Amino acid sequence: MSGAQCDGSHIVTLYGPFRGCGGELAGLATAPEEYEKLLAEKERQFLARGDARASELTDLGAALDRVSAELREHTEAHQAGQAALNALAQVLGYLGSAKGASTWDLLGGGLIADAVEHNRLRSADEAAWHAQRALDVFSRELADVGVTARARLPKVDTRWFVDTFFDNIITDVMKHQRIENTRAEVERTARWVQDMGTHLRHRDAELSKERARLLARREKLLRG
């Protein structure tokens, strides 16, 4: 287009045939729902007139209801597990900071290290309260899928032994060990939640495949 000005008309010409596609695609968006409605109506007709396929369709409907309900329960349990993991990660973060301050205290950090350590432990204690609530929800959701378990977090020790009054290496070491032990227990709980989440995902995949198989069989009967 040497020397010529481009006013964009060539773009309109080029894309002109596609200007109506947006409306057509919007219409196709509801196609799956409409198709399912047609299948459901055909199923009702088969059942009403006692078609030879009615018995199997009834069994398939019951199986689909069962699998769909179980799939929903597993999905809810997995979501609760993820929420618990997020809450536990916050606890571990605060405990990790407290451990760092405790290490600094062992090296002679004094009052400043004590203050930081105490602040992080109080935050960890508050986060642990919320994490325990999330774990309780997770336990209830697990019970709905047939798993009996109740995880309990350790108590976060927030006592403050200020160096001004109690300044000796034995106390510092004891505080440090308590933080490490608490953090190790929280980590074990987090690994357990993670392992349960893996189990739930595998079961979710199995249920999804079973549901797809049942739906395919139902569709085949209704189209036959």
Sequence and secondary structure as in RCSB ss.txt:
>XXXX:A:sequence
MSGAQCDGSHIVTLYGPFRGCGGELAGLATAPEEYEKLLAEKERQFLARGDARASELTDLGAALDRVSAELREHT
EAHQAGQAALNALAQVLGYLGSAKGASTWDLLGGGLIADAVEHNRLRSADEAAWHAQRALDVFSRELADVGVTAR
ARLPKVDTRWFVDTFFDNIITDVMKHQRIENTRAEVERTARWVQDMGTHLRHRDAELSKERARLLARREKLLRG
>XXXX:A:secstr
 TT    SHHHHHHHGGGTTHHHHHHHHTTHHHHHHHHHHHHHHHHHHTT TTHHHHHHHHHHHHHHHHHHHHHH
HHHHHHHHHHHHHHHHHHHHHHHHHHHHHHHTT HHHHHHHHHHHHHHHHHHHHHHHHHHHHHHHHHHHTT    
            TTTS  HHHHHHHHHHHHHHHHHHHHHHHHHHHHHHHHHHHHHHHHHHHHHHHHHHHHHHH 
